[in-house]
Amino acid sequence: MTDLASLAAELLPGATWVAGERPGRPIAWVRVLRARVPAFDALEPGDLVVASASSLAVVAPGAADLRDLVAALAAVPVSGVLLVDTEPSAADALATAGVPAIRVERTDPIELERSVVGFIVAGGAELERQASLLEAELRRRALEGGGVAALVGAVSGFLGRALALEAGRGAALVVHAPPEAPRAAADAARYQAKASESAVALRVPLPPAAGPARALVVLGTEPVGELARVALPRVAGLLALELARDEAVHGAADRARQAEPMPSAGPPWVVLLARQREPGAEDDSEAARAGREEVRRQIRLLAPARRMALRGDADSVELRLVGAGGNEDVRRLAEQVGDRLSRTVAISRPFTAAADRPGAEAEARSTLEAALALDDPPRLAPADRLAIYRMLGALHRIPDGPRLARSVLEPLLDARPDVRRERLETLRALLAHGGVGEAAAALGVHRNTVAYRLRRIEAATGWRLADPELRLPLAVALGLVQDDQV
């Protein structure tokens, strides 16, 4: 059976011991300390306890309560405690009572329970699952443009070990030491000083496409756990792709310095980007191409060449523009382009060097993709709202999100279909625009009509719509539930 030391070494390499680093008794099962009394549905000898700062604040708010809780855990006895973002007092109390404990930073207790149970029941499968979660995180960071350093930092933090990306033996491209790992900084310094080959615990070659002799290296003298041996070969390919992408971007930037002159009214410039066509029989026809040529001719006439440059041609999937001018001028141009295309237009953040144009295009492309993933894409999608679009797009992937949203809105839906739709429309306008007058203008009705509807909603539901704690969950629920779903 697994004990706390094996669990820490194999599944939680980034965790730190805070009390009694020793094998201890085998782990029988996993129990989460709940923020209530009683704190456990059951607790038996050998159980591993997951305790978060929020649950301890409810169950043991004072020093005496904490001592009593720790004494009870020691008396069972439990196999150990996993502390999630807790204060030092909890670690001190466990150390005094002789209860083994490790600290895990920034982790959801329920997800931690799932991981530990998975490791106990099927260790290899859980390690593969953790490796797949790391892959997903690296893909997300790569799409956000974090670069190779951000990816190496994510792997380093995941393993709780100093890590290096080598261009050749001893020639490091990136070295990262997670601050929460006590020995990582010393391991990184020893490696960079080229003290000895013993500073390397594991070297995993990257695929040949990444370049000759490139490798991901775990630093330090301690042996690596099985999680590192499972995860690193899987992420090596992603790092190789990121290196290749970086080199391609730098090459494109170099070429951009000698090609495609920018509008002379800048800097600053921005990139405007929209979907021009969908490859397929309909958009590939001669008539469709002629239509796109006409739209592009109209767009060229929206601004002089010193303020706007149109890239690509009618066969391009995207319509790309580089615009120059103030914020209002750029926004007006984007609105006009959107009207001509009847499509969403993404706007990059301003840039001042011509070599930064490829990066601005990539930023606008990411923003466009995130905006188009929404149920109701905006006509204009500024790049500074990329995180907002991704957050809103991710709401639909919340487990049971639509069902929970309908439960939140249940008091609003107890009416005839036409009344339900009117209520949803009115509430959505209020939350989107902030005030009764603004909501009335958006709906095209008198403000007294909106005020009357809101009073009827409050009377029917018992809600107080001025309550800020209620407005946020209602806005999220309305984002998850569309009119045709109720």
N, C-alpha and C positions, 0 to 999 in steps of 0.2 A: 504493500500500500504506500501511497505518497505521503510524505511529511512536509512540514513547512519549509525546510531548507531545500528539498528537491523542487517544491513548487516555485520558490523564489528563483532558483537557478535556471529552471527550464522554461517557465511561463512568464515570470515577472522580473526579467533581468534588470529593469530600470528601478525596481523597488530598493529601499534601503532598510537595513535592520535597525530597529530602535530599542529592542529588548531581547536578550537571550538568544544570540545566534548559535543555535545548536539544532540537531535533527529533531528532538522532541518526539512526541507520540504520533503515530500515523493519523491522517485525517480521515474521519469516518464520513462526514458530510459537511455541507456549507450552510450557515445560517446568517441572515442579514439582520442586524440590529435595527428594529423599526422605531420610528419617532412616536412612540406611544407606550402605554403601560397596560398589559405586559409587553415587553419589548420583543419577545420571541414566542412563536407559536409552539415551539418545542426546542429543547436544548439537551443534548446527551453527551456523555463522555466521548472525547475525540473529535467533536464538532469544531470546525473552523469558523470563527466569527468575523463578519465584515461590518465594521463600524465607521460611519461617516461623522463629520463634525456636526451636521444638522441633527442627526439622530441622537448623538451624545448630549447636545444642548437641551433636548427634551427629556431624555431618560435620566441623565446625570448632570443637572445644571450647576450643582455646587461641588466643592472639593470632597465633602463627606459623602455625597451621593456617588461620586466617581470612585472613591475608595470602596464603598459597599458593592458597586457593580463589579469592579475588578476582583474583589474577594470572592464574589459569587462565581465568576468565571473560573478562577483558580480552583475553587472547591469542586467544580463539576467532575473532572477538570477538562477544559477545552484544549485542543491541540495547538491553538495559537490565535492571533488576532491580526486581521488586515486593517490598518488604519488608513482612511481616505481623507486627506486634507484636514487632519485634526490638529489641535493645539499640542504643544510639547507636554502639557500636564498629563494627557492621557498616556503618552509613551512612558513618562516617569512612573506613573502609578503601576503600569503593567510590568516595568522592569523591577520595581520594588517587590511586587508579588511573585516574580519569577515566571510570568506568562510570556512565552515567545511572541514577538510582534514585529511586523514590517510595515513601513509606510509606503503607500501608493499615491502618487500625485495626480490630480485632475482626472479622475476616473469616476464614471457612474457606478454606484454600488451594485445596482441590479445587473448591469453588464459585466461587472467584475465577478459577481456570483455565477453568472452563466458561463464565463470563461473557466473558472476554477472547477465547476461541476463537469464541464466538458473535458477538462484535462484529467480529472479523476476517473471518469467513465471511459473515455477514449483519448488517451494522451496524444497520439499521433494525429488524429483527426482535428483536435483542437489547435495544435501547433500549425497545421495547414490552414485552418480558419484564420488564425491570427496573422499568418503570412499574407493571406488574401486581403485582410483589412489593411495591412501596410501597403500592399500594391494599390488598393483603391485610393488611399491617402496620397500616395506619390502621384498617381494620375491626376488627382484634383489639383495638387500643387503645380504640376507641370502645366495644366491648362490655365492656371492663374498666372503663369509666367514667372514663377518663383526662381527658376534657374537651377543649375546643377547644385549650387551651394545649399539651397533650400531643401532639395531632395536628400542630400547627404545628411543635413541636420536632422531631418525627419527620421531617417534610419538610425542615426546615432541616438536620438532621444528614445526611440522605440526599444532599442537594445540596452540603453543605459550604459553604453561603452563609448570611448573615444573611437573615432572612425576617420579613415583617410581614403581619398580617391587618388590613386597613383597613375601617373602617365608612364612610369617605369619604376623599377625598384628604387625606392628612396626619393623619387622625384614626385612630390605631392602636388596635385592640382588643388585639392581642398582638404583641410583638416578640421574636424569639429569635435569638441568635447562638451557634452551636456553639463550644464552647471550643477544639476542636482546629483550627479554621480561623483562621489568624493575623490576617487582616484583617477578620474578621466583626464583632468588637466595635466597631472604629472605624467600620465601615459603619453599624452600628445606631445609634451615637451621632450620626453625621452626619445620619441620617434623622430621629431624634427631635428634634434641634436645628433641623430644618427649614432646613438650610443651603442646599440647592438641589435642584431636580428631578433633577440629575445623580446624586443618591444613590440613584436607582431604576434598576435594570438591566432589569427586566421586570415588567409589571403584568398579571395574569390575572384578569378579572372572575369573580366567583362567580355561579351561576345566580340569577335574580331572586328565587327563594323565600328566599334568604338575607337579603334586605333591600336597600334602595336603595344602589347605588354601592359595595357591598362587593367587595373584591378581595384576592387573594393577591399579595404584592409581593416580588420578589427585590431585595435591597439591594446597593449597591456600584456602582463605576464600571466594573468589568470586564464584558465581554460574557458573556452566559449561553451554556452549551453546548446542544447539541441535546437532551440528556437532559432538561433543565429544560423545554424547549419541548414535549416529548412528554408528560412526567409531570404537569406542573401542571394542564393542562386536564382531565386524567383525575381528579385528586384534588379538584378544585374542588367537584364535586358532593358528595363525602363531607364536606367541610368545611361546605358549606351545610346539609347534613342535621344535622350535629353542632350548628351554631348554632341551628337550628330546635328540635332536641331540648332544648338547654339552656334556651331560652326557654320551651318547654312545661313542663319540670321546674320552673323557677322560678315559672311561673304556677300549677302544681299545688300547689307548696309554699305560695304565698300563699293559695290557696283552702283548704288544709288547716288554716291557722291559725284559720279561722272555722267549720270543719265537723268532724264525726265526733269527738266527745270521746274522749280516750284513757282506758284503765283507770286508776282513781284510785290504785291501789297503786304506780304508777310516778311518776316515772322511777326507774331505767331501764326501757325497754321493748325488746321484740324483736318481729320479724315472723316468724310461722310460715306457710309456704306449701307447698301440695301440689297435685298435679293432681287435680281433682274429677271431671272428665268428659272424654271425647273426642268432639267434635262429630261426629254421624253418626246414622244411623237408629236404632241400638240405644240410644244414650244420649239421644236426643231423644224417646223414647217416654214416654208418661204414667206407665207403671209405673216406668221408670228415674228419672224426676223425683221420684216419690213416695218411692222408695228413698233418694234423696239428701236429701230433706227429713227423713226419719227419722234418717239419719246426722247431719245438722246439728243436729237436736234433741238427740241423744245428746251431741254435742260441746259444745253450750251448757251441758249439765249438768256438764261436767268441772271447771269453775271458776266462781266468782261473777263478776259483772260488774265488780267493782273490780279483778279480776286478769286478765280476758280479754274482748276484744271481737271478735266474729265479723263479718267484712265480706262484702259481696256477697250473692248468693242462690243458690238451687239451680240456676239456669241458668248461673251463672258457670263458666268453664273451670277456674279455680283456686279453691281454698279458702284464704282469707286470714284469719289471726288476728293480733291484737296482744296479746301477753302481757306481764305485769308480774310481777316477783319475782326471787328469786335464781337463780343458774345451775342449781341442782338442781331447783328448782320448775319452771323453764322446760323443762328436759330431760325431766322426768317428764310434763309436759303434752304435749310433742312426741311422746313415746313413746305416750301414750294416743291422741292424734290419729292417729298412724300405724297403731295397732292397729285403730281404727275404720274407717279407709279402706283398710287393707292396701296402702298406697302410701308412697313416700319422702316425708319431710317435711324441707324446708329451713329453716334457722334463721339469721336475719340476726345481725349483730353488734349489741350493745346500743346504743341511742341515747337521748339525754336531752332532745331538743327535739321537740315534736310536728311541727314543720315538716320534720324529717328523715325522717318516715315514708315518703314516696314513694321516697327514695333507699334506705331499708332494704328496701322491697318489691322494688326493682330488683335489689338485691344478692342477696336471697333467690331471686329468679327466675333470675338467672344461675347461682347455686349449684345450684338444682334441675336446670336444663338440663344442666349439666356432670355432675352425679351420675347422671342418667338415661341419659347416653351411655355409662356404664360397662357392662361385661358383667354385673357383679353389683352393682347399685346398693345403697348402704347404706340402712337404714331411716331413719336420721337423717343429715342433711347440713349440718353447721355451715358458715357462710360463711367462717370463717377457714381452711377446707380447700379453698377454691375453686381455688387454684393447683394443689393436689395432684390434684384431680379432673381438671382440664384436662390436666395432665401425663400422668396415667394414660390418659385418653381419647385422647391424641395418640400413645401408643405404637403403636397399630395402624396409624398412617399412616407409620411408619418403613419406608423401602423395604426389601423382603425381610425385614421383621421376623418374621413367622410362620415363614418358612423357616429363618432364623438361629436362632430360638428352639428349633425342633425339633432343630437341629444341636447346640445347647447341651445339650438334654435327652436326646440320643441314648443315652448310657450307661444312662439310667434306663428307657428304653423297650424294652430288649431282654429281653422277658419276655411271659408270657401276658397277655391283655387284663385279667383280673381282678387280676393282680399289678401291672400297669402302673397301673391306677386306684388301687389301694391305696397304691402308692409316691407317686403325685402327690398324693393326698389327705393323706397323712402329711407330706410335705415342705411342702405349702402351709400346713398348720396350724402346723408348726414355725416357718416364716418369718413367718407372720402374727402369731403370739402370743409368739414369742421364746424360750420354754423348753419342756422336755419336759413338765413338769407342766401348764402352760397349754395346750399342744397336746393333751394327753390329755383335759383337761376339755372342750375344744372338740369333740373327736371322740367323746366319751362312752365312752372305753376306759380301761383301767388304764395308769398311766405306764410300767410295765414293758413293756407291749405296744408303746407308742410307742418306747421305748428299743431294744427288740429289732428293730423295723422299721427304725429309723435305722441300727443296726449292719449290717443286711442291705443297706441302700442303699449305705452306705460300702464294704462288701465287694464289691458288684456293680459299683460305678462307679469306685472308687479315689478318690472325693472325700473331703475332710475338712470336714464340715459346720460345724465351728467356725471355719473360715477366713473372715474378713469379706470378703475380696476375692472369694470364691466365692458368698457368700450374696446379694449384690446382683444379679449377673447371673442367678442362679437365680430370684430373686423376679421380675425383669423377664420372664424367659422364661416362667415360670408364668402371668404376667399376659397374655402374648400367646397362649399355647397352652392351650386348654380341654380338658377330659377327652374330649369327644366328637370332638376333632380328632386324637386319637392312637389 
